[in-house]
């Protein structure tokens, strides 16, 4: 289970105040704040013409993305793809409490990032959401 700090609580409350959508999943990846909400509430959270996302983005001075939360490991591929977009990967395999992303050479470099920062962020997101380890090949 993820530890929610005061800053994350502020982000979650801001989403609730602007869009009236509640979530418990908020995280940062590659300097973008992600809100993972229930599938049927994604469009409500984004708002008409992305008005809610723009309003939150302006208030925080950061990029914002709203994605559908993953309800099981069966949806891990979609969830990870939404996070790392526009980076593409070849496939995802789940073996013994490990999610293995087969990325290819260009995508692997983009997923790892400078000083392995993006890799560490993605590892934490996967651990918090699925309770699994991450391996990028």
N, C-alpha and C positions, 0 to 999 in steps of 0.2 A: 504494500500500500504506500502510496506517495505521501510524503510529508508536505503539507501545504503551509507555505510561509505567508507572512502578512501581505507581501506584495501580490501574491497569487490570489489571495482573498479579495484584495482591492479590484483586481482585474475581473474576477468572477462577479463581484457585486456591480461593477460597471456594466457588464453584459446584461445582468438582470435588470438594472435600472433603465437601460436604453431600450432593450428588446423584449423585456418581460419573459426571458427564457432562462431557466435555471440549469446549471451544470455543476459538476464537481471536478471536471477534467479541464485543466488549463495548464499549458506548458509552453516553453520557448524552444524553438529549433531554428538555427541559422538566423537569429535576430528577428524572427517573426513570432508573434504571440498567437498560439492556436487555442481555440475553444472547441472541444469535442462535445457535441450535444446529440440528443436522440435524433434518429434519422428523420422522423416526421416533424421535427422542430428546426431543421437546418434553414429552410427558407424564411421562417419567421425570425430567426436570429440574424440572418443576413439583412432582412428588411427589403422593402420595395426599392428597386434600383440601387441596392447595396447601401442604402442610407444609414442603417445601423452600424455597419462595418466602417463606413467613412467617418461617422461621428466619433466612434471609439478610437479609431486611428488618429484622428485630429487631436483628441483629448490627450492621448498617450504619446503622440509623436512617434509611433512605431507602426509597422505593417501588421495587419490582423488577418487571420484566416479562420473561418468556421467550417468544421468538418463533421461528418457523422461519426459518432463514437462506435467502437467495435464492441459487439456483444459477446464474441467468442473468438477463439483462435482461427476459426474458419474464415473470418473476415480480416485476418491479419494482413493479407496481401493488399487489399483495398485501402486499409487504414494506413499502412506504411507508404503506399504509393501516394496517397493524399498529402502526407507530411513532406515527403522528399521531392515532390513535384517541383521543377520540370525534369529532374534527374530520373532516368529510366533504369530498370534492372531487368535481367534476363528471366530470373525466376526466384521464388522463395520456397524453401523447404523447412519443415518443422520436424526436428528429430530430437528426442530425449531432452526436453526442456530447453532447446536451443532453436532459435530462428536463424536460418542460414540464408543470406542474401547473395545470390550469384549475380554480380554486377557487371563484369567486364572491366577492362583496364581504365577507360575514361571515366565511367560512372563510379568505379571504385575510388578513384582519387577524389571525386566530388563528394562522395558519401563520407569519406574519412575526414577531409578538410585539413586545413593548416593546423599543425600541432595536435591532430586527432580530436579537435574540438567537436566537430559535427558527429563523429563516431561516438564520443562520450555522451553527447546530448541524446542521440538516438538510442543508445544502450539504456539510458535512464528511462526514456519514454517507454521502451518495450518492457523493461522490468516492471514499471509502475502499472502498465495496462494489461500485460499478459503474464507477468511473473516468470519470464523466460530470459535467457541470455541471448546475446546477438553475436553473430559471426558474419563478417563480410569477406567474400572470396571473389 
